[in-house]
Amino acid sequence: MQQDLNRVIEQVSKEKGIDKAILISALENAMISAAKKTFGHQRKIEAQFNPEIGEVELFEAKTVVETVQDEATEITRDDARENLDPDAEFGDELLSKLDSSRFGRIAAQAAKQNIVQRVRDAEREIIFNEFKGREGQLVNGIVQRFEKRNIIVNLGRTDAILPEKEQVPRERYRQGDRIRAFIVSVEITSRGPQIVLSRTHPGMLTQLFAQEVPEIYEGIVEVKGAAREPGGRAKIAVVSHDPDVDPVGACVGMKGTRVQSVVQELRGEKIDIVHWIADQAEYVCRALAPAKVAKIIIDDDDHTMEVVVPDDQLSLAIGRKGQNVRLASRLTGWRIDVCSEAEAEEETRKARQSINAIPGIGDIAGELLYQAGFKSAEDVADSELEDILDVEGISKEKAEALHKSAKQYVVEKRAQEAELAASAAAASAALAAEAALAAEAALAAEAAPEPES
């Protein structure tokens, strides 16, 4: 402790990036802890770093009293005036310097551990604060090691974790490989900052385009949304705030150089760039590209869109294993149901047929109900009367009559269906019984002895 600490503090501060005040505070606290182990925990000890001599000086504080009850913290006025301050008065708190050379080996080791722990804590806090503000950004690192199926990535000053669930299934890495990932979260734990990375997060796609497309970085082009199936396909929606800038063209780049750079970083993941528009129906149509859309039926209550496409476009709209429609749904935030024109026509025919089967409905009322969103007689019967009254072109009397007629018709229809189902079940049971008897008879015949000749 007798060496010049100024140089040590300066060096550690530069190497670790820790404020000198934190290091000095750690030294002072360590010296107090060591002093109390040597002189006793009941003593009131203070520490002060003296930069002129490069040492931490220790002082013991005692209060001037008339009668001493605790020798560790109190002193009489006569003793104080004789040994510490000739002008001491009752109530004064006086400091006397302690000899730090009396520290034992255990006390010195404790001081060293205290300093190391404080420096480590300060370093962890600096790293945490540095990365906490970088959530949602990309970071470059080197594959350090593998823990089970998680990848530990060296970011320079600290390590981060790339969990198995945040890895793209087809990607493989070896120790020492360079890797770029998206910072998902930064949390402080007992072992220090934990930085969680991702290669599958949609934000990685957004950040890659922001790095490759200057118009996004400058705010001329805005990314409105992104959806990915990592390693397979992705969709990103962009809009331009400058009428002279084409957002899709800006993202594609000259001869596709910009988008190809992103595709290369994502190891061949195909990317669809969608021009965002405020009209949600048109937005969904664009999101389903390359398929062409014939018609869209919007249900705002369920936040659903029924999309009708030409028969030859159905597989294109759905995509391989439903990938295209899934990504379009995630990108737009709408639940999308896709069907072909032939299927839509068949559903329309069945819906009109079911509604027109209601006794006394008439062709006009039936069409009005269908256009209002009713798809069957059951829909009319199970709805509230107010829903039918809201249909423009149907009077109150007609609505009440239709609602009553539909309820009666559906009750009778369900009763008939139940009766038919019961009859079918009975017939099936009878056939099963006959089959069982026939099987028993066949077994009995096989078991019977053959007649003697």
Secondary structure as UniProt FT lines:
FT   HELIX           5..16
FT   HELIX           20..39
FT   TURN            41..42
FT   STRAND          45..50
FT   TURN            51..54
FT   STRAND          55..65
FT   TURN            71..73
FT   STRAND          74..76
FT   HELIX           77..83
FT   TURN            86..87
FT   TURN            90..91
FT   STRAND          93..97
FT   HELIX           100..102
FT   HELIX           105..132
FT   TURN            133..136
FT   STRAND          138..147
FT   TURN            148..149
FT   STRAND          150..154
FT   STRAND          159..162
FT   HELIX           164..166
FT   TURN            169..170
FT   TURN            175..176
FT   STRAND          178..189
FT   TURN            190..191
FT   STRAND          192..198
FT   HELIX           202..212
FT   HELIX           214..217
FT   TURN            218..219
FT   STRAND          221..229
FT   TURN            230..232
FT   STRAND          233..240
FT   TURN            243..244
FT   HELIX           247..252
FT   HELIX           254..256
FT   HELIX           257..265
FT   TURN            266..268
FT   STRAND          270..275
FT   HELIX           280..287
FT   TURN            288..290
FT   STRAND          295..299
FT   TURN            300..303
FT   STRAND          304..309
FT   HELIX           311..313
FT   HELIX           314..318
FT   HELIX           320..322
FT   HELIX           323..332
FT   STRAND          335..340
FT   HELIX           341..356
FT   TURN            359..360
FT   HELIX           363..371
FT   TURN            372..373
FT   HELIX           377..382
FT   HELIX           385..389
FT   TURN            392..393
FT   HELIX           396..447
//
